[in-house]
Amino acid sequence: MSQVRFLLLLRLLHFNDNKNQIKGDRLYKIIPIIETLRKKFKTIFKPSQKLCIDESIVEWKGRLSFKQFIPSKRHRFGIKLFVLCDCETGYLLDFIVYCGQQSHIDTLDNLGVSGSVITTLLKQCYKKGHIVYMDNWYRVKHGVIGTDVVIGTL
């Protein structure tokens, strides 16, 4: 494919109408793709009892206002994701793209950011008896997210 054809396709490729853009929403143009992926990930696979919540980096070397630098990761620069995975297979069940304060997280005042990330990712798992593993970054002020989810830490 020639460069001219690629640039033409790139210019005409749109997933959302720019006229309805919400000011300050950094993911507005690709939200339909993200939501379609999240729905498919949730419906295709039935998870086992053990689940894991962690952060992940999608490597990105270009310019991006919400690009993160995490020195402990193999790919240090990139787009930060909060992911919910199945422990046995490693299948990605759900994810949240981190964009700072504009992230699409259901914020709850009494839980803080980390607790809100957990409740957003675990909406589909309530009252199903899952065991959730996570690292120490995810601390909840009251120690309990829901009575139907058992929480363990790695």
N, C-alpha and C positions, 0 to 999 in steps of 0.2 A: 504494500500500500504506500502510495506516495505521501510526502509530508503535507502537500496541499490538500489532498483528500482527507487525511487524518485531522487536520486543523478545521476543515469544513464540518466533519462529523462531530468533532468536539464542540464546535460553536453551536450546533443545532441540537445537541443532546441536553434535554431538560427533563427533570422529574417533578418539578413544582413550578407554579406560576409566580413569577417575580413580582407581580402587582399585589399579591396577597401576603407578601413577606412581612413577618413580624420583626420589628426593629430589635436588634440585639440577639436574635436567635442565630447562632453560628452554624447550626446544622440544618437550617430550613430547606436548603436545596436538595438534600439527600435524605430527609426524613422518610419519604415513602419507601426507599430502599431499605433503610434500617428497620422500619416497622415490619416490612414484608419478611425480612430475614428473621427477626425475632419471633414472628408468628409461626414460621416454618420450623424453626428450631424447637419450639415448644410442642408442636403437634406431631412431628414425625417420630420422636423418640420417647419411650417411656423410661424414666430414670430409675435407678436402683435406690435402695434406702439411703446410702451414703452420698452426700453432696458436698461440694467444696466451693467456697467463695474466696476469690483472690483478685488481685489486680494484674493486668497484663499490658504489654506494650506492643503496638503494631508499629513496626519500624517505618519512620517517615523522615526523609532528609530534606524535603522541600520547605517552603515557607508556610507557616500556619500559626495563627494567633494563639491556639491552645495546645501547641506542641509541648510535651513534657520532657524533662531531663531527670532520669532516675539512674544514679551511678551504679546501683547494685544489680541492675538487669544487664543481660547480654547485649541487647540492642538498647543503648542508653537514651537515644532520642526517638521520640515518636508520639503516637496518639495513645493516651492512657484509656484502658477499658477496665471496668469492673465486671467480672465474669462469674457465672454460676455454672459449674461443671459437675458431671457425674464422676465419682471417684473410681469406679471400676473400669470404665471405658475411656474416660477423658473427653466425652462428648460435651460440647458447649450447649447448654440449655437456654441461657439468657445472658444478655450483656447490656451494659450502659456505657455510652461514650462520654468520657469526662471532659467537659468544656468549662470548668470553673463554676461560677455561680449560675451559669445558664444551662447546666446539665439537667437532663430530664429525669429528676429524682423527686419522688413524692416526699417532700420535707415534712418532718414532724418535729415540733419544737422541743419536746422532751427527750428525743433520741439523739439529736445532733446529726452531723453529716454521715458518719460511719453507720449509725443505726438506721438512718433513712435509706442508705444504699442497700443494707441487708433486707429491710422490709420490702423495698421495691423489687429486688431480685427474687424474694421468696413468696411473692403473692400467690403464685401457682401451686406452691407446696404446702400451704396451710392445711391442717387437719389430715395429713397423709402420713404422719409418723416418720419423717425423714430425720436423719442425723446430719448436722451441718458442721463441717470443719472449716476453720478460718485462722488467720494469724492474729497477732496481738494488735494490729492497727484497728480492727473492728471491735471497739469497746463500746458497750452500751451502758448508759448511766445507771439504769435500774437493774441490769443483769438479766432481764427477761424480755424477749421480743414478743413471744407469743406462747401461750401455754401448750400449744400443739406442736411446737418445734423443739427438738432437743438440740442444744448447742454444745459442741465440743470445740476445743481449741488445739491447734497443732503446736 
